[in-house]
């Protein structure tokens, strides 16, 4: 990896709209939204079945109500509780599926070399702070199916590496040369990890990954414009990097960087538009890209999942921001905050076990996001067959027919 070259890169200057910048306020303690729910004075709970005929504002109220309570949540929660002991924490398909040559273990995905293709198994592992925190029921299926939905709907922006999906947790993909850079796009100043924009901004950093940030921004405030903050894909910890460092360090050519960065910003803008239509805010996300043998650039890994992205409920964002409360979120941020409150997740050798109710809540949020974005019902496995056995059988059949 190239050394940092501070001061040499051209920066993108952002300016704030002073008319919209709120007055600084003392920070307040984050309150989980299931304990401190705010409602508009003129709102009332609405049924999900009536969403198609409601106005946009009513849709947002309905999404919030469905996330917190309702018959669908009760139904899904029972399935989640019954699957706590059947999570997919690890796979070893190279030992059970003929033709798989090797295994690479990522934070969430197990990747197998299938000759002409890669077999990507999305597990239920929950990662944050560059380590595994827990296993979340149905998480792997949610991430895989959410990504497939977005891959299909973003073909007008970029090609992708998807070949087939023979199992709820599996994607078979084209092999390509992966760029060693994660393209993180942000629309807000927020976050709790070491590389989050709010963490570095609070430390006084105003030039971050080639972006010049104005003074006076508050946590969870919308940025004047979406920005790109790439990181290197280090084995143990992602490292922020500037565009100039990427090119001068030989991580990407200038042409490849220009094309990928353009596609990343377009993908994010499109994702924000789709999220807004469903009463959600796409806050930030990360993308990964690779180059195929024919030289074309492909979108890989995952797209706009609750694992790679941060989502907030749009209906309550303005009020909670003005009152110094954390936005109501549909991602893993509340689990990150729990670990930060109970340990040092970066340095403690052994982490505390996440409470079962938090694990179940996160599983529900992932399913809720899938159903809200795709406007379809999440189909859970009909039997309690061990997930590994099911995946082995389906992958073997798929590879034999490719």
C-alpha positions as CSV (number, residue, x, y, z in Angstrom):
1,X,0.0,0.0,0.0
2,X,1.2,3.5,-0.8
3,X,2.2,5.8,2.0
4,X,-0.1,8.7,2.7
5,X,0.8,11.9,0.9
6,X,-1.0,14.6,2.8
7,X,-1.4,18.0,1.1
8,X,-0.6,16.8,-2.5
9,X,-4.0,15.8,-3.6
10,X,-6.6,18.2,-5.1
11,X,-9.5,18.4,-2.8
12,X,-13.2,18.6,-3.4
13,X,-14.5,21.6,-1.4
14,X,-17.9,21.4,0.2
15,X,-19.9,24.4,1.4
16,X,-22.7,24.4,3.8
17,X,-26.1,26.0,3.3
18,X,-26.2,28.3,6.2
19,X,-29.9,28.6,6.0
20,X,-30.3,25.0,6.8
21,X,-27.5,24.5,9.3
22,X,-29.0,24.0,12.8
23,X,-27.7,25.8,15.8
24,X,-25.0,23.8,17.7
25,X,-26.4,21.8,20.6
26,X,-24.9,19.7,23.4
27,X,-24.8,16.0,22.6
28,X,-27.5,13.9,24.1
29,X,-27.4,10.2,24.9
30,X,-28.6,7.9,22.1
31,X,-32.0,6.4,22.9
32,X,-33.0,3.3,21.0
33,X,-36.1,4.0,19.0
34,X,-38.0,1.0,20.4
35,X,-37.8,2.8,23.8
36,X,-38.2,6.4,22.8
37,X,-40.5,6.6,19.8
38,X,-41.5,10.0,18.4
39,X,-44.7,10.5,16.4
40,X,-46.0,13.4,14.4
41,X,-48.9,15.0,16.2
42,X,-51.2,14.4,13.2
43,X,-50.2,10.8,12.5
44,X,-51.8,7.5,13.3
45,X,-50.7,3.9,12.8
46,X,-51.5,2.6,9.3
47,X,-51.8,-0.9,7.9
48,X,-49.1,-2.1,5.5
49,X,-51.8,-3.5,3.2
50,X,-53.0,0.0,2.4
51,X,-49.6,1.4,1.5
52,X,-50.2,1.3,-2.2
53,X,-53.0,4.0,-2.0
54,X,-51.3,6.2,0.6
55,X,-49.4,9.4,0.1
56,X,-45.6,9.5,0.4
57,X,-45.8,10.9,3.9
58,X,-48.2,8.1,4.9
59,X,-45.9,5.5,3.5
60,X,-43.2,6.8,5.8
61,X,-45.4,6.6,8.9
62,X,-46.4,3.1,7.9
63,X,-42.8,1.9,7.5
64,X,-41.9,3.2,10.9
65,X,-44.9,1.6,12.6
66,X,-44.2,-1.7,10.8
67,X,-40.6,-1.7,11.9
68,X,-41.4,-1.3,15.5
69,X,-44.5,-3.5,15.9
70,X,-47.2,-5.3,14.0
71,X,-48.3,-8.7,12.9
72,X,-45.6,-9.3,10.4
73,X,-42.9,-8.6,13.0
74,X,-44.6,-11.0,15.4
75,X,-44.6,-13.7,12.7
76,X,-41.0,-13.2,11.7
77,X,-39.8,-12.9,15.3
78,X,-41.1,-16.4,16.0
79,X,-39.1,-17.8,13.1
80,X,-36.0,-15.9,14.2
81,X,-36.2,-17.3,17.7
82,X,-36.6,-20.8,16.4
83,X,-33.5,-20.4,14.2
84,X,-31.0,-19.1,16.7
85,X,-29.3,-22.5,16.9
86,X,-29.3,-23.0,13.1
87,X,-27.2,-20.0,12.0
88,X,-24.6,-20.4,9.3
89,X,-21.4,-19.3,11.1
90,X,-19.0,-21.3,8.9
91,X,-18.9,-23.3,5.7
92,X,-16.5,-25.9,4.4
93,X,-17.8,-26.6,0.9
94,X,-14.4,-27.5,-0.4
95,X,-14.7,-30.7,1.7
96,X,-18.2,-31.6,0.5
97,X,-18.6,-30.3,-3.1
98,X,-16.5,-31.8,-5.9
99,X,-14.7,-29.2,-8.0
100,X,-14.2,-26.6,-5.4
101,X,-10.4,-26.0,-5.2
102,X,-9.9,-23.7,-2.2
103,X,-11.6,-21.5,0.4
104,X,-11.0,-17.9,1.3
105,X,-12.7,-16.7,4.5
106,X,-13.9,-13.1,4.5
107,X,-15.6,-11.2,7.3
108,X,-19.0,-12.4,6.2
109,X,-18.5,-14.4,3.0
110,X,-16.8,-17.7,2.4
111,X,-15.4,-17.7,-1.2
112,X,-14.6,-20.8,-3.1
113,X,-12.6,-21.3,-6.3
114,X,-14.8,-23.2,-8.7
115,X,-12.5,-23.2,-11.7
116,X,-14.1,-20.8,-14.2
117,X,-16.3,-19.3,-11.4
118,X,-16.2,-18.1,-7.8
119,X,-18.8,-19.5,-5.4
120,X,-19.7,-16.9,-2.7
121,X,-21.5,-18.1,0.3
122,X,-23.0,-15.3,2.5
123,X,-22.9,-16.5,6.1
124,X,-24.8,-15.3,9.1
125,X,-21.6,-13.8,10.7
126,X,-22.0,-10.3,11.9
127,X,-18.9,-8.2,11.6
128,X,-18.0,-4.7,12.9
129,X,-14.9,-3.1,14.2
130,X,-13.0,-5.5,11.9
131,X,-14.1,-8.6,13.9
132,X,-17.0,-11.0,14.3
133,X,-19.6,-9.9,16.9
134,X,-22.3,-12.6,16.6
135,X,-24.3,-14.8,14.2
136,X,-27.7,-13.4,13.1
137,X,-30.5,-15.7,11.9
138,X,-31.3,-15.5,8.2
139,X,-28.7,-12.7,7.8
140,X,-26.8,-14.4,5.0
141,X,-30.0,-15.1,3.0
142,X,-31.1,-11.5,3.4
143,X,-27.8,-10.0,2.3
144,X,-27.6,-12.4,-0.7
145,X,-31.2,-11.8,-1.9
146,X,-31.0,-8.0,-1.3
147,X,-27.8,-7.8,-3.3
148,X,-29.3,-9.9,-6.2
149,X,-32.3,-7.5,-6.3
150,X,-30.1,-4.4,-6.5
151,X,-27.6,-6.1,-9.0
152,X,-30.6,-6.7,-11.3
153,X,-31.9,-3.1,-11.0
154,X,-28.5,-1.3,-11.4
155,X,-27.5,-2.8,-14.7
156,X,-28.3,0.5,-16.4
157,X,-25.4,2.0,-14.3
158,X,-22.8,-0.8,-14.4
159,X,-22.4,-4.5,-15.3
160,X,-21.9,-6.9,-12.5
161,X,-20.3,-10.3,-11.9
162,X,-23.4,-12.4,-11.1
163,X,-23.8,-15.7,-13.0
164,X,-26.4,-17.6,-11.0
165,X,-27.8,-18.0,-7.5
166,X,-28.4,-21.7,-6.8
167,X,-29.2,-21.2,-3.1
168,X,-30.7,-18.6,-0.8
169,X,-27.2,-17.9,0.6
170,X,-25.1,-18.4,-2.6
171,X,-24.1,-16.4,-5.6
172,X,-21.9,-17.8,-8.4
173,X,-19.9,-15.1,-10.0
174,X,-17.5,-14.4,-12.8
175,X,-13.8,-14.3,-11.9
176,X,-12.2,-10.9,-12.1
177,X,-9.2,-9.0,-10.9
178,X,-10.6,-7.2,-7.8
179,X,-9.5,-3.6,-7.2
180,X,-7.9,-3.4,-3.7
181,X,-10.0,-0.4,-2.8
182,X,-13.5,-0.1,-1.2
183,X,-15.5,2.8,-2.6
184,X,-17.4,4.3,0.4
185,X,-20.0,6.9,-0.5
186,X,-21.5,9.1,2.2
187,X,-24.4,11.5,2.3
188,X,-24.3,12.4,6.0
189,X,-21.8,13.0,8.8
190,X,-22.3,10.1,11.1
191,X,-20.9,6.8,12.4
192,X,-19.1,5.3,15.3
193,X,-16.1,3.3,13.9
194,X,-12.6,4.6,13.6
195,X,-13.0,5.3,9.9
196,X,-16.5,6.8,10.1
197,X,-16.8,10.4,8.9
198,X,-18.1,11.7,12.3
199,X,-15.3,10.1,14.2
200,X,-12.6,11.7,12.1
201,X,-14.5,15.0,11.8
202,X,-14.9,15.3,15.6
203,X,-11.1,14.9,15.8
204,X,-10.7,18.1,13.8
205,X,-9.9,16.5,10.4
206,X,-11.2,18.7,7.6
207,X,-9.5,17.1,4.6
208,X,-10.6,13.5,4.4
209,X,-9.9,11.3,1.4
210,X,-9.6,14.3,-0.9
211,X,-12.7,16.0,0.4
212,X,-12.5,19.4,2.1
213,X,-15.1,19.5,4.8
214,X,-16.5,22.8,6.2
215,X,-16.5,23.7,9.9
216,X,-19.7,23.6,11.9
217,X,-21.2,20.2,10.9
218,X,-23.1,18.3,13.5
219,X,-23.4,14.5,14.0
220,X,-26.0,13.0,11.6
221,X,-26.2,16.2,9.5
222,X,-26.8,15.9,5.8
223,X,-23.7,16.8,3.7
224,X,-24.0,19.6,1.1
225,X,-23.2,16.9,-1.5
226,X,-22.5,13.2,-1.5
227,X,-18.8,12.4,-1.2
228,X,-16.5,9.5,-2.0
229,X,-14.2,8.3,0.8
230,X,-12.3,5.3,-0.4
231,X,-10.4,2.9,1.8
232,X,-7.8,0.2,1.1
233,X,-8.9,-3.3,1.6
234,X,-6.4,-4.2,4.3
235,X,-6.6,-7.6,6.0
236,X,-7.1,-6.4,9.5
237,X,-8.3,-2.8,9.2
238,X,-9.5,-0.6,6.4
239,X,-7.3,2.5,5.8
240,X,-8.7,5.8,4.3
241,X,-6.9,6.8,1.2
242,X,-7.0,9.7,-1.3
243,X,-7.6,9.4,-5.0
244,X,-4.0,10.6,-5.7
245,X,-2.6,7.9,-3.4
246,X,-4.7,5.2,-5.1
247,X,-3.2,6.1,-8.5
248,X,0.3,6.9,-7.4
249,X,0.5,3.8,-5.3
250,X,-0.4,1.6,-8.2
251,X,-3.7,0.4,-6.8
252,X,-5.7,1.5,-9.8
253,X,-5.0,3.4,-13.0
254,X,-6.3,6.9,-13.4
255,X,-8.8,5.8,-16.0
256,X,-10.1,2.9,-13.9
257,X,-10.4,5.1,-10.8
258,X,-12.3,7.7,-12.8
259,X,-14.8,5.2,-14.2
260,X,-15.3,3.4,-10.9
261,X,-15.7,6.5,-8.8
262,X,-18.3,7.8,-11.3
263,X,-20.2,4.6,-11.2
264,X,-20.1,4.5,-7.4
265,X,-21.6,8.0,-7.1
266,X,-24.3,7.1,-9.6
267,X,-25.1,3.9,-7.8
268,X,-25.5,5.8,-4.5
269,X,-27.7,8.5,-6.0
270,X,-29.9,5.8,-7.5
271,X,-30.0,4.0,-4.2
272,X,-31.0,7.1,-2.4
273,X,-33.8,7.7,-4.9
274,X,-35.2,4.1,-4.4
275,X,-34.9,4.3,-0.6
276,X,-36.7,7.6,-0.5
277,X,-39.6,6.1,-2.5
278,X,-40.0,3.6,0.4
279,X,-39.7,6.0,3.3
280,X,-36.0,5.4,3.9
281,X,-32.8,7.4,3.8
282,X,-29.7,5.7,2.3
283,X,-27.1,7.3,4.5
284,X,-23.8,5.7,3.3
285,X,-22.6,2.5,1.7
286,X,-19.6,0.8,0.2
287,X,-19.0,-0.7,-3.2
288,X,-16.4,-3.1,-4.6
289,X,-15.4,-3.5,-8.2
290,X,-13.2,-5.7,-10.3
291,X,-12.0,-6.0,-13.9
292,X,-13.0,-8.9,-16.1
293,X,-10.7,-10.6,-18.6
294,X,-12.2,-8.5,-21.4
295,X,-11.2,-5.3,-19.5
296,X,-14.8,-4.4,-18.5
297,X,-15.4,-3.1,-15.0
298,X,-17.8,-5.2,-12.9
299,X,-19.7,-4.4,-9.7
300,X,-19.0,-7.3,-7.2
301,X,-19.6,-8.4,-3.6
302,X,-22.9,-6.8,-2.4
303,X,-25.1,-3.8,-3.1
304,X,-27.0,-1.6,-0.7
305,X,-27.5,-4.3,1.9
306,X,-28.1,-3.4,5.6
307,X,-24.6,-4.8,6.2
308,X,-22.8,-2.6,3.7
309,X,-25.1,0.4,4.1
310,X,-26.7,2.6,6.7
311,X,-30.4,3.3,6.4
312,X,-32.6,5.7,8.5
313,X,-36.3,6.2,8.7
314,X,-37.1,9.3,6.7
315,X,-40.3,10.3,8.5
316,X,-38.6,11.0,11.8
317,X,-35.1,12.1,10.7
318,X,-35.6,15.9,10.8
319,X,-37.3,16.0,14.2
320,X,-34.8,13.7,15.9
321,X,-31.9,15.5,14.4
322,X,-33.2,18.9,15.7
323,X,-33.6,17.3,19.2
324,X,-30.2,15.8,19.3
325,X,-31.4,12.2,19.1
326,X,-29.9,9.4,17.0
327,X,-31.9,8.7,13.8
328,X,-34.2,5.7,13.8
329,X,-32.1,3.2,11.9
330,X,-32.6,-0.1,10.0
331,X,-29.0,-1.2,10.2
332,X,-26.4,-2.6,12.6
333,X,-25.5,0.7,14.2
334,X,-27.4,0.0,17.4
335,X,-25.4,-3.2,17.8
336,X,-22.1,-1.3,17.2
337,X,-23.2,1.1,19.9
338,X,-24.0,-1.7,22.4
339,X,-20.6,-3.2,22.0
340,X,-18.9,0.2,22.4
341,X,-20.9,0.8,25.6
342,X,-19.9,-2.6,27.0
343,X,-16.3,-3.2,25.9
344,X,-13.4,-1.9,23.7
345,X,-14.3,-3.7,20.5
346,X,-11.0,-2.9,18.9
347,X,-8.7,-4.0,21.7
348,X,-10.4,-6.4,24.1
349,X,-9.3,-10.0,23.3
350,X,-12.7,-11.5,24.3
351,X,-15.9,-9.7,23.6
352,X,-19.1,-10.0,25.6
353,X,-21.9,-12.0,24.1
354,X,-24.6,-9.9,22.4
355,X,-28.0,-10.3,24.2
356,X,-30.4,-12.5,22.3
357,X,-33.0,-9.8,22.1
358,X,-30.6,-7.6,20.2
359,X,-29.6,-10.4,17.9
360,X,-33.3,-11.0,17.2
361,X,-34.0,-7.3,16.7
362,X,-31.2,-7.0,14.1
363,X,-32.4,-10.1,12.3
364,X,-35.9,-8.5,12.0
365,X,-34.5,-5.2,10.8
366,X,-32.6,-6.9,8.0
367,X,-35.7,-8.7,6.9
368,X,-37.8,-5.6,7.3
369,X,-35.4,-3.7,5.0
370,X,-35.5,-6.4,2.4
371,X,-39.3,-6.4,2.3
372,X,-39.6,-2.6,2.3
373,X,-37.1,-2.0,-0.5
374,X,-38.1,-5.0,-2.7
375,X,-41.9,-4.8,-1.9
376,X,-41.9,-8.6,-1.6
377,X,-42.2,-11.1,1.2
378,X,-39.0,-12.6,2.6
379,X,-39.3,-16.4,2.2
380,X,-37.7,-18.3,5.1
381,X,-36.7,-21.9,4.8
382,X,-39.6,-24.3,5.2
383,X,-37.6,-26.9,7.1
384,X,-35.0,-26.9,9.8
385,X,-32.5,-28.8,7.6
386,X,-29.0,-27.7,8.5
387,X,-28.1,-24.8,6.3
388,X,-24.7,-26.2,5.3
389,X,-26.3,-29.4,4.0
390,X,-28.7,-27.5,1.9
391,X,-26.0,-25.3,0.4
392,X,-23.7,-28.2,-0.4
393,X,-26.4,-30.0,-2.3
394,X,-27.5,-26.9,-4.3
395,X,-24.0,-25.7,-5.1
396,X,-23.0,-29.2,-6.3
397,X,-26.0,-29.4,-8.6
398,X,-25.4,-25.9,-10.0
399,X,-21.7,-26.4,-10.7
400,X,-22.4,-29.7,-12.5
401,X,-24.7,-27.8,-14.9
402,X,-22.5,-24.8,-15.7
